[in-house]
Amino acid sequence: MQDETIPDLGRVLDETQQCVLCVLLERAGSGLCSMGELALACGGYDAVTFAVEELHAAGLVHRLDGFVFASRAAARCRALDVLGRCVRG
């Protein structure tokens, strides 16, 4: 019990948000995913729900009933990264 490490919740949220965006941006076709699909792909309904709420607040995803899709801003950011314009440190 004393040797157990407590997970960094901020890092876990960041990773879940990254997973959600990757799933939405890598989808062929519409990029529309249900919350259930995202929960299966990214590790749990509660974590995905919170991640989607945060991404929606930041303008990176849109919600439609029980579905989610990436915003144009997120897709454009991804396109710029693919082109090698973003420098990672």
trRosetta pair geometry for C-beta under 8 A, 3 or more apart (Angstrom, degrees):
i j d omega theta_ij theta_ji phi_ij phi_ji
1 4 5.9 -38 -158 1 32 116
7 11 7.4 -127 172 65 83 105
7 12 5.6 52 150 -49 124 129
8 11 4.0 52 95 14 113 114
8 12 6.6 166 88 -16 58 84
9 12 5.4 -51 -144 37 36 115
9 13 6.3 38 156 -20 67 103
10 13 5.8 -54 -149 36 30 110
10 14 6.4 31 152 -19 64 106
11 14 5.6 -52 -147 36 33 113
11 15 6.3 33 154 -19 65 106
12 15 5.8 -55 -148 37 29 111
12 16 6.4 29 153 -18 63 107
12 47 7.2 -88 151 -137 104 126
13 16 5.7 -55 -147 37 31 111
13 17 6.3 31 155 -18 65 106
13 47 7.6 -150 -104 -158 58 88
13 50 6.8 -77 -124 118 103 118
13 51 6.3 178 -160 -91 70 84
13 54 7.0 63 177 6 116 165
14 17 5.8 -56 -148 38 30 110
14 18 6.3 31 153 -19 64 107
15 18 5.6 -52 -146 37 31 113
15 19 6.3 35 153 -21 64 105
16 19 5.6 -50 -147 34 32 114
16 20 6.4 35 153 -21 64 103
16 42 5.6 97 -148 165 74 118
16 43 6.6 -107 -108 58 97 117
16 47 4.8 -132 -118 157 155 108
16 48 6.5 -140 -177 -86 116 50
16 50 7.6 47 103 77 149 93
16 51 4.2 -131 121 -71 108 144
17 20 5.7 -51 -149 34 32 112
17 21 6.4 29 155 -14 65 106
17 51 4.5 -163 -76 -157 65 104
17 54 6.2 -69 -92 85 127 122
17 55 5.6 161 -144 -63 100 106
18 21 5.9 -57 -148 40 30 108
18 22 6.2 32 154 -21 65 108
19 22 5.7 -55 -145 36 29 112
19 23 6.3 29 157 -19 65 105
19 41 6.8 175 163 126 108 91
19 42 4.0 141 118 -122 132 105
19 43 7.2 58 85 9 170 105
19 51 7.8 -7 57 171 92 168
20 23 6.0 -57 -151 35 28 109
20 24 6.3 20 156 -13 64 111
20 38 5.7 31 -121 -157 87 123
20 42 5.6 0 -64 -76 69 165
20 48 6.4 137 -84 -141 116 84
20 51 5.2 165 -17 126 143 129
20 52 6.2 -163 -152 -75 158 75
20 55 6.3 -129 96 -26 138 157
20 61 7.2 -47 139 -60 121 150
20 68 7.4 -34 -174 119 113 150
21 24 5.8 -60 -145 42 31 108
21 25 5.9 16 163 -9 68 115
21 55 6.9 -175 -64 -126 96 141
21 60 6.6 -38 -99 154 116 128
21 61 7.5 -128 -92 -60 75 109
21 70 6.6 85 -142 -104 70 115
21 74 6.1 -136 -141 -166 109 130
21 78 7.7 -174 162 -71 108 120
22 25 6.1 -64 -137 45 24 101
22 26 5.8 14 167 -13 65 119
23 26 6.3 -65 -136 41 20 103
23 27 6.8 39 159 -45 58 99
23 33 6.3 21 132 -49 114 166
23 37 7.7 169 165 131 139 98
23 38 6.1 157 86 -116 155 77
23 41 5.0 98 -100 121 144 154
23 42 6.6 -98 -19 -50 141 109
24 27 6.2 -43 -158 2 28 117
24 31 5.3 61 -178 -178 70 97
24 33 6.1 -113 -94 6 77 123
24 38 8.0 4 -55 -98 92 114
24 61 6.7 -146 -74 -111 176 110
24 68 6.6 -80 -93 118 129 97
24 69 6.1 151 -156 -148 117 41
24 70 4.2 141 132 -42 125 100
24 74 7.5 20 97 120 127 146
25 31 6.9 21 -96 -135 27 124
25 70 5.4 53 -71 -43 77 164
25 74 6.7 -128 -73 138 117 105
25 75 6.4 170 -121 -104 99 67
25 78 4.9 174 -158 -90 150 168
27 30 7.3 -34 122 72 127 51
27 31 4.5 147 68 -110 120 52
27 32 7.7 -142 116 29 159 35
27 33 6.7 -157 -64 -54 153 104
29 32 7.9 -71 116 25 100 82
30 69 6.9 -71 146 -112 88 136
31 69 5.0 95 108 -147 95 97
31 70 5.7 -67 160 22 138 96
32 64 7.7 -40 -139 48 115 125
32 67 5.3 9 -176 178 99 129
32 68 7.5 153 -153 74 56 35
32 69 4.7 -38 -95 -73 63 115
33 37 4.5 -123 -170 81 97 128
33 38 5.3 106 127 -51 130 92
33 41 8.0 -52 -164 15 149 140
33 67 6.6 155 81 -154 32 77
33 68 5.7 -27 66 61 84 85
33 69 7.2 142 16 -82 69 61
34 37 4.7 102 55 2 79 100
34 38 7.1 -147 94 -1 45 85
34 66 5.6 16 -150 126 87 99
34 67 5.5 -53 -97 -98 52 72
34 68 7.8 105 -147 15 11 79
35 38 5.7 -56 -149 40 35 111
35 39 6.2 40 151 -25 67 105
35 45 7.0 62 149 -140 104 87
35 48 6.5 146 -165 118 79 125
35 49 6.9 39 -159 -84 126 78
35 52 7.1 -76 -115 -17 95 164
35 66 5.3 -92 6 -177 108 82
35 67 7.4 -123 -26 -90 71 26
35 68 6.7 90 -76 -14 68 111
36 39 5.6 -51 -146 33 31 113
36 40 6.6 31 155 -17 63 102
36 45 7.6 -14 -106 -99 53 104
36 66 7.7 22 -10 159 90 121
37 40 5.9 -55 -153 35 31 110
37 41 6.3 19 154 -11 65 112
38 41 5.7 -63 -143 44 32 106
38 42 5.5 -13 172 16 71 120
38 48 4.7 143 121 -161 107 141
38 52 7.2 79 119 -62 163 123
38 68 6.5 9 -39 42 148 133
39 42 6.7 -73 -122 54 19 84
39 43 7.6 -99 -168 70 51 26
39 44 5.9 -55 -159 140 88 12
39 45 4.2 1 -121 -80 143 62
39 48 4.7 -126 -86 18 66 149
42 47 7.0 -141 124 101 98 111
42 48 5.2 115 78 -88 122 106
42 51 7.3 -96 140 48 148 158
43 47 5.7 -22 100 66 94 145
43 48 7.4 154 66 -48 62 94
44 47 4.5 70 78 18 105 107
44 48 6.5 178 89 -9 51 91
45 48 5.9 -63 -143 42 27 108
45 49 6.0 33 158 -26 66 108
46 49 5.7 -52 -146 32 28 114
46 50 6.6 22 158 -12 62 105
47 50 6.0 -59 -152 39 30 107
47 51 6.2 29 152 -19 66 111
48 51 5.5 -55 -142 40 33 113
48 52 6.0 33 158 -20 67 106
49 52 6.0 -55 -146 36 26 109
49 53 6.5 29 153 -20 61 106
50 53 5.7 -53 -151 33 32 114
50 54 6.5 29 154 -16 65 106
51 54 5.8 -58 -151 38 31 109
51 55 6.2 28 153 -16 67 109
52 55 5.6 -54 -140 41 32 110
52 56 6.0 37 156 -23 65 106
52 61 6.2 -80 -149 82 75 152
52 63 6.9 92 162 -81 118 114
52 68 5.5 -97 -136 -102 127 151
53 56 5.7 -54 -146 35 27 113
53 57 6.4 29 154 -20 62 106
54 57 5.7 -52 -148 34 31 113
54 58 6.5 23 153 -12 63 109
55 58 5.7 -61 -149 43 32 108
55 60 4.5 -83 -171 70 86 109
55 61 4.4 43 124 9 117 113
55 74 8.0 28 -172 -81 111 142
56 59 7.7 47 -179 -69 31 23
56 60 7.5 -96 -71 53 23 67
56 61 5.3 -62 -76 74 66 89
56 62 7.2 101 -122 -110 90 23
56 63 5.8 -12 -103 -21 138 110
59 71 5.8 -41 159 15 66 174
59 73 5.8 29 129 42 104 151
60 70 6.9 -39 163 -147 70 75
60 71 5.5 -142 -163 24 22 114
60 73 6.4 -98 -106 86 56 106
60 74 4.3 90 -161 -70 80 118
61 68 5.3 4 175 -173 129 104
61 69 6.7 158 -157 82 81 29
61 70 5.8 -56 -104 -108 72 40
61 71 6.0 -130 -85 -22 16 87
61 74 6.8 22 -64 -20 59 155
62 68 7.1 157 80 -154 46 56
62 69 5.6 -16 58 63 94 81
62 70 7.8 33 15 117 80 8
62 71 5.8 114 -30 -79 91 80
63 67 7.2 148 -159 83 55 49
63 68 5.6 -24 -103 -100 67 74
64 67 4.9 -22 69 68 87 100
64 68 7.7 173 24 -81 71 28
64 69 7.3 5 8 8 113 103
70 74 4.3 -115 -171 83 103 132
70 75 5.5 121 120 -52 123 86
70 78 7.9 2 174 -10 156 137
71 74 4.9 101 55 5 75 98
71 75 7.1 -141 98 -1 42 87
72 75 5.6 -57 -147 41 35 111
72 76 6.0 36 155 -21 69 107
73 76 5.8 -54 -145 37 28 110
73 77 6.4 31 154 -20 63 106
74 77 5.7 -53 -147 35 31 113
74 78 6.4 33 153 -19 63 106
75 78 5.6 -54 -150 36 32 113
75 79 6.4 34 151 -22 65 105
76 79 5.5 -51 -147 34 34 114
76 80 6.5 34 154 -17 65 103
77 80 5.9 -55 -151 36 31 110
77 81 6.5 31 151 -19 64 107
78 81 5.7 -56 -150 36 32 113
78 82 6.4 35 152 -22 66 104
79 82 5.6 -50 -147 33 32 113
79 83 6.5 29 154 -16 63 107
80 83 5.7 -58 -151 38 33 111
80 85 4.6 -65 180 53 87 129
80 86 6.2 92 123 -35 95 98
81 84 7.8 55 175 -65 33 20
81 85 7.1 -91 -83 51 26 79
81 86 4.6 -19 -107 17 73 131
